């Protein structure tokens, strides 16, 4: 069965004549007859009652006509749908982001996209890095934006590019004893309560790398899977925490938290990385959003 055969069949139903059907479709009459014969043979049914030159549909023909009209209408709508999607008058964009990206990075990007393409529907999923990467592999989302760096995401099918960066700071509450010191050393941390991160938090590998480099023990750590929880614990005086600057910028400005100067931390940067699957590529809306991401990366 082909769309051409279905179109020939529906046209024959509407015209009631092989001659008029052939003229309308610019086919020969034998071609029209062949299309109908092929459908009847494929489904092992008779589609028309033939009485001389008169044609009427059999019950099977009526059933096929109803179904074929729907198929052809859907097929005919495809070019228009694609034109609408290309013009961004229609479409859907599905993103997956970390909580940090969702609160600190994404709002301005979505605002820019919405300003240019108000008719495109958007779905935004937030979660930890493994969950977002699984969503991308399953095809549940088209684009993921997480923290890390390109080498963190070592899947060869991933197309990655960096759209920004943040630096990691060590913070304490304003009343913490370390807040009164002009600077602290890694050895100070061996005597402190540290707020650390579970493995599924994107900050975990960066913090773990620093602690290993500086030979800081983790036996007094309190492990959490959210930097917002870490921030709240620090403000409550539970301990000190490594955290990306963007998360605590307002707290530092208000004086609720204090950034501690410590050796070696100034070089710790965390990238904000966009990635998608090369094997599936991006749709029209995805490419439009990528262009907005690229503009941000150029700033």
N, C-alpha and C positions, 0 to 999 in steps of 0.2 A: 504493500500500500504506500502511496505517495500523496503529497499534497496536491500535485497536478491531477491525479486520478480522482481525489475527493472533490476538487474544484470542477472537474468535468462532470462528475455525477450530480453535484448540486445544480450546476447550470442546466443540465438536461432535465432535472426535475422542474426548474423554473421555466424553461423554454418549451418543454413538452415535445421537442422535435430534435432529431439528430442533425438535421440540416442547419437549423438556427443555432444550435449549440456549437457546431463546427465553425460557423461564421463568426459568432461572438467571441470564440476563443482562438480564432485564427488557426484552426486545426482542420485536417481532412476528416471526412465522415468515417473512414476506416479507423482513424486514430481514436475518435470518440468511442466507436464500438469496441475497440481493443481495451480502452480504459475501463469500460463497464464490465467487459468480460473478465478482465483481470481481477477486479474487485469481487465479482461473483465467484470466481474460482478460488480466490484466497480465503473467502469466508464460507464457501460452500453453501451459498444461498442464491435465491432468485430475487433480484431487486425490483424488477418491473414486470407488470403484466402487459403483454403486447397483443393488441387486437388490431390487426392491420397497421395503420399508421398511428393508432391511438396508444398512448402510454399512461399507465397508472402505477402507483407504488404498491408493492406488496407490504405486509406488516414489517418484514425485515428491512425493506427499503425505507419505510417511514422511520424506523429506529435509526438506521444509518444516517438519514438526512438530518435528524435532530442532532446527532452527535457530530456529524461532519460540519454542520454550520458553526457549532461552537468551536471546533478545532480551527476552522478557517478564519473565524473572527479573531481568535487569539493570535493566530499566525500573522494576520494582517495588521494587528496592533503592535507587533514587535518593532518595526522601524520607527514608528512614532514614539514609542516608549524610550527607545535609545536616543532619539533626537531630544526628547525632554530631559533625559538624564544627562546628556552631553551639555545641554543648555542650563543644567542645574535647576530645572523646574520640577524635578521629580527625582527620587532616589533615597538611599539610606546609607548612613555611615555608622559603623560599629567600632568603638574604641575600647581598649582595655588599658587601665593605668593603675599605678600604685596610688595609695592614699595621699602620699606627699605630692605627687604630680597632680592628682585630682584637685587638691586644695591650693597648691602654691604656683603651679605652672599652667594647668589646663584652662582655667577660667578666661584668661585674656585671649588664648588661642581660639577657644570656642566662640567668644564674642566676635573676634575678627572673621571667623568662618561664617557665623550667623549673619553678620552684616553684609557679606557678599552673597551668601546662598541661603536665604531664609526658608526656602521651600524643601530643603533636604532634611529628612528626619535623622535624628542622631540618637544612638544608644551608647551609654558610657558605663562600663563595668569597672569597679574598683576591687582590688584584692592584693594579696601578696605576690611576689614575683613568680613563684612556681605555678600558682593558679592562673595568672595572666598568660604565662607562656603556654600552659596547657590549652587555654581557650584559643590561642592563636593557632596551635597545631591542629586543633579540632575544626577550625574554621568558624568558631563562634564569633570571633572578632576579626576585623580587617587590619587594624593597626594597633600596636602596643607601644606604650611609652613608659619606660621604667628608669630607675637610676642604676648606674653601673658604668661599664664601658664596653666598647665593641667586642673586646676579647672575652668578656664575661658570658656573652651569648654565643657559644661556639658551635651553633648549628649552621652547617654550610648553606642551608636553604634560606637563611635569614639575610635580608638586606637591611643594614643598619647605618644610621648616621646620627651624629651628636647635635642636639639643638640647644644645649646650654650646659652650664656647670654650676656647682655650688662647692663651698669649702666646708670642711668639718671643724667644729670648735668644741672645746671642752668647757662645759658650763656647770656652775654651782649656784645655789641660792644666794641671795645677797647677804644672808646672815651666816653663811658657812665660813669656818675658820680660814679656808684657803682663799676666800675672796679678799682677804686683807693683805695677801702677799703680792708683791710686784710681779712675781713669776713663780711657777712651781716646776718641779722636776718629776720625771717618771717615777722615781723612787717614792715620792709622796703618795702615789696612787696605791702602792702596796699596803698602805695603812688606811685607805679610804674604802667606803662602800661604793662600789661601781654599779651603775645601771647599765647593763649590757643587753645584747640583742640575740634573739633566737635566730636559727640558721635561715628561716624563710624571710627575714627582714633584709632589705637591700643594703643597709648599713653594716650588717654583721661582718662581711669579709674585710671591709676597710678598717673597722675597729679592731678586729682580731689580728690583722696584719700589723697594725701599729703596736698593739700590746706585745706581740711576739718580738718585734724589732727592738722594743725598749725593755724587754724582759720583765714585763709587769704581770704578776699573777692574777688569776681570776677566781680565786677561792672565796673571795668575799663579794662575788657578783650577785646581783638580782637581775634575772633574765626576763625580758619582755619582748613582745613581737610588734610593738608600735612605738614610733618616736613620740607620738602625742602622750602615750602613757609614760614614757621616759621623761618627757618634759614636765608632766604633772608631778612625778615622783621627785624630781630635782627641786621643783618649787616648794614641795612639802618638806624638803630637808632630808629625804631618804638617803641621798648620796649625790655623786657627781656623774655626768654622762657626756659621752661624745655624741654629737648630733650635728646635722647639717645646719648651716647658718640661717637659711631661709625659714626654717621651722621656728626659730627662737628670735628672729630679728626684732619683732615688736616687744618681746619680753626684755631683751637687752636694752632697747631704746627707753622703755619705761623704768628700767632699773630693777625689775623683778628678778632677773637672772644676771649673772656676771660671767663674762667670758674670761677663762683663765689662760694666761700665756704659758705654754709648755713646749719644751724642746721637740722638734721634729714634726709637729702637727701642721705647721704652716704649709707643708707640701702635700697634704692629703686633700685631694679634690675628688669630687664625685660627679660624674657626667650624667646628664639627662639624655637618654638614648631612645630614639624612635626606631622601630623595626617592624618589618612585615615579610611575608613569605614570597620569595622570588618565583616559586612554582605556580602560585595562584595570581600573583601580581596585585594591582590595585584597580578598582573601578573608577569611574569618572569622579565620584565624590571623594574617593580616597586620594586621587592625584591632586584634586583641588586643595584638600587639607594638607597634603605634603608640601604644596607650594607655600602655604602659610607657615608651616614649620621651617621651611628653608629660609623664609624671610626673617624669622626670629633668629635662626642660627647665624645670619649675617650681621645682626646687631652687635 
